[in-house]
Amino acid sequence: MNAKSNGHQTAIVTGASSGIGLGVTRALLERGYHVVGTSRTISKSKEVKASGDLVLVDGDISKKDAAITVADAAIRHFGRIDLLVNCAGIYITKPFTDYTPEDFEMMISTNVAGYFFITQQVVAQMRKEKSGHIVSISTVLVDQPLAGAHISLPVISKSTIPAFSRALAMEYVADRIRFNTISPGVVDTPMHANDDHESLKKLHPIPRLVQISEIVDALLYLQSAPMVNGENIRIDGGAHAGAKW
């Protein structure tokens, strides 16, 4: 079945069971996309349920076998892949010298390998279709670290994403496959449910948290802008531009 010829596009969303990934999944479904959503235990999620337009695939996206399973599910159910949104990610904050080998392996596995393997599988399919778009979520902390903040390991892992997207944008431009990045500041997600929101707001020159809907808006813009390629959209109230004082 060719989903695009029937008026539908097919998207894969990683980290789709919560936070940004869940918001992206819901927004794409509302706009008529077929979606394959994946996370470690997404089939048990109370927030999202499988349907004719939504296929749920459990798996550790940092493993190549899981990436193959997810991409194969999109082809089997919907016939093609038009969009990949790499949302899966974790955040461990500690003083640099306190990070353990286990911390390092966990963050690199999820935040680097979790993008690498699924993107590799999706690009192989998009090359056959001679079109496609891959959007990956990074963080503005890559551009604007904070004095005293314990973010070295998140920055090591997330800093790869904009560079990775730019490199691939050039490698596959002849195949009409685009690669872009969205780098938010602090997003109002369950990850920060128990944090001091008033303090977090002060990290942005526009003093509030980023909303998931704003990330969705950026994604939809990128989808509608075929000349935007290799871009990194920062959604941070201007934090990347400099200090507000």
C-alpha positions as CSV (number, residue, x, y, z in Angstrom):
1,M,0.0,0.0,0.0
2,N,1.3,3.5,-0.9
3,A,0.2,5.6,2.0
4,K,1.2,8.9,0.4
5,S,-0.9,8.2,-2.7
6,N,-3.9,7.8,-0.4
7,G,-3.4,11.3,1.1
8,H,-1.5,10.1,4.1
9,Q,2.1,10.4,5.0
10,T,3.8,8.0,7.3
11,A,5.9,9.1,10.3
12,I,8.1,7.3,12.8
13,V,8.4,8.9,16.2
14,T,10.9,7.6,18.8
15,G,10.3,8.3,22.5
16,A,6.6,8.4,21.7
17,S,5.2,7.4,25.0
18,S,5.8,10.6,26.9
19,G,6.9,14.2,26.7
20,I,7.9,15.7,23.4
21,G,7.5,12.4,21.5
22,L,3.9,11.9,22.8
23,G,3.0,15.5,21.8
24,V,4.5,15.0,18.4
25,T,2.6,11.7,17.9
26,R,-0.7,13.2,18.9
27,A,-0.2,16.2,16.6
28,L,0.7,14.1,13.6
29,L,-2.3,11.8,14.1
30,E,-4.6,14.8,14.3
31,R,-3.2,16.0,11.0
32,G,-3.9,12.7,9.2
33,Y,-0.5,11.0,9.4
34,H,0.0,7.3,9.8
35,V,2.4,6.9,12.8
36,V,4.7,4.2,14.1
37,G,5.5,5.2,17.7
38,T,8.2,3.5,19.7
39,S,9.7,3.4,23.2
40,R,10.8,0.6,25.5
41,T,7.3,-0.2,26.8
42,I,5.0,2.0,24.7
43,S,2.4,-0.9,24.3
44,K,1.7,-0.5,28.0
45,S,1.2,3.2,27.9
46,K,-2.0,4.7,29.2
47,E,-1.4,7.9,27.2
48,V,-1.5,6.4,23.7
49,K,-3.3,3.4,22.2
50,A,-2.8,1.5,19.0
51,S,-5.3,2.1,16.2
52,G,-5.6,1.8,12.4
53,D,-3.4,4.9,12.0
54,L,-1.0,4.2,14.9
55,V,1.3,1.2,15.3
56,L,3.1,0.8,18.6
57,V,6.4,-1.0,18.7
58,D,8.2,-1.8,22.0
59,G,12.0,-1.7,21.9
60,D,15.3,-0.2,23.0
61,I,15.9,2.2,20.1
62,S,19.6,2.2,20.9
63,K,19.8,-1.3,19.5
64,K,20.1,-1.9,15.8
65,D,17.6,-4.9,15.9
66,A,15.0,-2.6,17.5
67,A,15.6,0.0,14.8
68,I,15.1,-2.6,12.1
69,T,11.9,-3.7,13.7
70,V,10.5,-0.2,13.8
71,A,11.3,0.6,10.2
72,D,10.0,-2.7,9.0
73,A,6.7,-2.0,10.9
74,A,6.2,1.2,9.0
75,I,6.7,-0.5,5.7
76,R,4.6,-3.5,6.5
77,H,1.6,-1.5,7.8
78,F,1.8,1.7,5.7
79,G,4.0,1.1,2.7
80,R,6.5,3.9,3.1
81,I,8.3,6.3,5.5
82,D,8.0,10.1,4.9
83,L,9.1,11.5,8.2
84,L,11.3,10.4,11.2
85,V,11.2,12.4,14.4
86,N,14.0,11.5,16.7
87,C,12.6,12.4,20.2
88,A,14.1,9.6,22.4
89,G,16.6,10.9,24.9
90,I,17.6,10.9,28.5
91,Y,19.2,13.5,30.8
92,I,21.5,12.7,33.7
93,T,22.9,15.6,35.6
94,K,26.0,15.2,37.9
95,P,29.3,17.0,38.5
96,F,31.6,15.9,35.7
97,T,33.9,13.8,37.9
98,D,31.0,11.9,39.4
99,Y,29.7,10.4,36.2
100,T,30.1,6.6,36.1
101,P,30.9,4.4,33.2
102,E,27.3,3.2,33.4
103,D,26.0,6.8,33.1
104,F,28.2,7.3,30.1
105,E,27.1,4.1,28.4
106,M,23.4,4.8,29.1
107,M,23.5,8.4,27.7
108,I,25.6,7.6,24.7
109,S,23.4,4.6,23.9
110,T,20.2,6.5,24.0
111,N,21.2,9.9,22.8
112,V,23.6,8.9,20.1
113,A,23.1,5.2,19.1
114,G,19.3,5.8,19.5
115,Y,19.5,8.3,16.7
116,F,22.1,6.6,14.6
117,F,20.5,3.2,14.0
118,I,16.9,4.2,13.3
119,T,18.1,7.1,11.1
120,Q,20.3,4.6,9.2
121,Q,17.3,2.3,8.6
122,V,15.0,5.1,7.6
123,V,17.5,6.7,5.2
124,A,17.8,3.4,3.4
125,Q,14.1,3.3,2.8
126,M,13.8,7.0,1.9
127,R,16.5,6.6,-0.7
128,K,14.2,4.1,-2.5
129,E,11.4,6.7,-2.3
130,K,13.7,9.5,-3.4
131,S,12.2,11.8,-0.7
132,G,11.9,12.1,3.1
133,H,12.6,14.3,6.1
134,I,14.3,13.6,9.4
135,V,14.0,15.9,12.3
136,S,16.0,15.3,15.5
137,I,15.6,16.9,18.9
138,S,18.7,18.3,20.6
139,T,19.0,21.0,23.3
140,V,20.1,24.6,23.4
141,L,22.5,23.8,26.2
142,V,24.8,22.7,23.4
143,D,25.1,26.3,22.4
144,Q,24.8,28.0,25.7
145,P,26.0,26.1,28.8
146,L,25.2,27.5,32.2
147,A,27.7,28.5,34.8
148,G,27.7,25.9,37.5
149,A,25.3,23.6,35.7
150,H,26.2,19.9,35.7
151,I,25.5,19.2,32.1
152,S,28.7,17.9,30.6
153,L,27.5,14.4,29.7
154,P,24.2,15.6,28.2
155,V,26.2,18.1,26.1
156,I,28.6,15.5,24.9
157,S,25.7,13.3,23.7
158,K,23.3,16.0,22.4
159,S,26.0,18.1,20.7
160,T,26.4,15.4,18.1
161,I,22.8,15.9,16.8
162,P,23.0,19.2,14.9
163,A,26.4,18.2,13.4
164,F,25.0,14.8,12.5
165,S,22.0,16.4,10.8
166,R,24.1,18.9,8.8
167,A,26.5,16.2,7.6
168,L,23.6,13.9,6.5
169,A,21.8,16.9,4.9
170,M,24.7,17.3,2.5
171,E,25.3,13.5,2.0
172,Y,21.7,12.8,0.9
173,V,20.6,16.1,-0.7
174,A,20.7,14.4,-4.2
175,D,18.2,11.8,-2.8
176,R,15.9,14.7,-1.8
177,I,16.1,13.7,1.9
178,R,16.2,16.6,4.3
179,F,17.7,16.7,7.8
180,N,16.9,19.3,10.4
181,T,17.3,19.8,14.2
182,I,15.1,21.4,16.8
183,S,17.0,22.6,20.0
184,P,14.7,23.6,22.8
185,G,15.4,25.2,26.1
186,V,13.7,23.8,29.2
187,V,10.5,22.1,28.1
188,D,7.4,21.7,30.3
189,T,7.4,17.9,30.3
190,P,7.1,15.2,33.0
191,M,10.9,15.1,33.1
192,H,10.7,18.4,35.0
193,A,7.5,17.7,36.9
194,N,9.2,17.8,40.3
195,D,11.7,20.6,39.5
196,D,11.4,24.3,40.6
197,H,9.6,25.8,37.6
198,E,10.1,29.4,38.7
199,S,13.9,28.8,38.7
200,L,13.8,27.1,35.4
201,K,11.9,29.9,33.8
202,K,14.7,32.3,34.7
203,L,17.0,30.3,32.4
204,H,15.2,31.8,29.4
205,P,15.4,35.6,28.5
206,I,11.6,35.2,27.8
207,P,10.9,33.9,31.3
208,R,8.7,30.8,30.9
209,L,9.1,27.2,30.0
210,V,9.0,26.0,26.4
211,Q,5.7,24.3,25.6
212,I,5.5,21.0,23.6
213,S,3.1,22.7,21.3
214,E,5.9,25.1,20.3
215,I,8.1,22.2,19.3
216,V,5.2,20.7,17.3
217,D,4.8,24.1,15.5
218,A,8.5,24.1,14.6
219,L,8.2,20.5,13.3
220,L,5.2,21.4,11.2
221,Y,6.9,24.4,9.8
222,L,10.0,22.3,8.8
223,Q,7.6,19.8,7.2
224,S,6.1,22.5,5.1
225,A,9.4,24.2,4.1
226,P,11.1,22.1,1.4
227,M,14.0,24.5,1.0
228,V,15.0,24.3,4.7
229,N,17.7,21.7,5.1
230,G,20.5,21.3,7.6
231,E,18.9,23.9,9.9
232,N,18.8,24.0,13.7
233,I,15.8,25.8,15.1
234,R,16.3,27.0,18.6
235,I,13.2,27.4,20.9
236,D,14.6,29.0,24.0
237,G,13.3,32.5,24.4
238,G,16.7,33.8,23.1
239,A,18.9,31.9,25.5
240,H,21.3,30.9,22.8
241,A,21.8,34.5,21.8
242,G,23.5,35.5,25.1
243,A,22.8,36.3,28.7
244,K,19.8,38.4,29.6
245,W,21.7,40.5,32.1
